[in-house]
Each structure stands twice: as C-alpha cells, then as structure tokens.
Amino acid sequence: MTYTKHISGVNMVQAVVSISERANRVLNVVKARYGLRTKSEAIDRMAADYEEEVLEPAFKPEFTQEILERSKSKDFIKVRKVSDLFR
C-alpha cells in the first residue's frame, strides 16, 4: 500500500516494503555513515547516489575532449534532425 503526503513543499510517498536482512544491515550502515536519523533518509541518500553515478553521469572532461577531436574526422556526420537519419 502506498500513499502520498505533502511535507514542507515536498511530495513524500510512503510505502510498506519488505527487505532482506542484508539490505536492512546496509541501510543501518548508510544511516550511521552519514549521520541519518531514519531508514527513509538512508534510502533517499542511496537513491541520490545511484542517480548521480548511474542514471545521469556527468561527462568527464577527457571524454568530452576526445569526442570533440573525433568530431573533426570524416567518421562523423552532421545531422540537423533525427528524421534525417532515416531517409
């Protein structure tokens, strides 16, 4: 069962979840490591870390430079619209 409540300008979703004993220990370690008060805060922290590392990684300057250098070669083509790729 889940429901949403509004706290201080933020929508919070509450859910009853079942986790393994190992996951529970990990949450307790995260709580202790970052000085968090609740497991909900630990889950939020883990989700934020996951988002930064996996979902939207920033391009490293070296990678950006490599792409810019490669874009000058004949292997790259300029495309104004995605639909142009399918002609």
C-alpha positions in Angstrom: 0.0 0.0 0.0 1.4 3.4 -0.9 0.1 6.9 -0.5 1.5 10.4 -1.0 1.6 13.2 1.6 2.8 16.8 1.3 5.5 17.9 3.7 7.2 21.3 3.6 6.8 21.7 -0.1 7.8 18.2 -1.0 5.6 15.3 -2.0 6.5 12.2 0.0 5.5 8.7 -1.0 5.1 6.3 1.8 5.3 2.6 1.2 5.4 -0.6 3.2 8.3 -2.7 1.9 9.9 -6.0 2.7 13.7 -6.1 2.5 16.2 -8.8 3.2 18.2 -8.9 6.4 21.3 -7.9 4.4 19.6 -4.9 2.9 18.5 -3.9 6.4 22.1 -4.0 7.5 23.2 -1.9 4.6 20.6 0.7 5.4 21.9 0.8 9.0 25.4 1.3 7.8 24.3 4.1 5.5 22.4 5.7 8.4 25.5 5.5 10.6 28.0 6.6 8.0 26.0 9.8 7.1 24.5 10.5 10.5 21.0 10.0 9.3 18.0 9.5 11.6 15.8 7.2 9.7 16.0 4.4 7.2 13.8 6.6 4.9 16.7 9.1 4.9 19.1 6.3 4.2 17.0 5.1 1.2 16.8 8.7 -0.1 20.6 9.0 0.2 21.2 5.7 -1.6 18.8 6.8 -4.4 20.5 10.1 -4.8 23.9 8.4 -5.0 22.6 5.9 -7.5 21.1 8.7 -9.6 24.4 10.6 -9.7 26.5 7.6 -10.6 24.3 5.6 -12.9 21.3 7.4 -14.3 22.8 10.8 -15.2 26.6 10.6 -15.2 28.4 13.8 -16.0 30.8 13.6 -18.9 34.4 13.7 -17.8 36.5 16.5 -19.5 38.7 13.8 -21.1 35.8 12.2 -22.7 34.4 15.5 -24.0 37.7 16.4 -25.4 38.0 13.1 -27.2 34.6 13.4 -28.7 35.4 17.0 -29.9 38.6 15.7 -31.5 36.9 12.8 -33.2 34.1 15.0 -34.5 36.6 16.6 -36.8 37.2 13.3 -38.6 35.2 12.1 -41.6 33.7 9.3 -39.4 31.2 11.9 -38.0 28.3 13.3 -39.9 26.3 16.5 -39.1 22.6 15.9 -38.7 20.1 18.7 -38.0 17.1 16.5 -37.3 16.8 12.9 -36.2 14.4 12.2 -39.0 17.3 13.0 -41.4 19.0 9.8 -40.3 16.2 7.6 -41.7 15.9 8.9 -45.2 
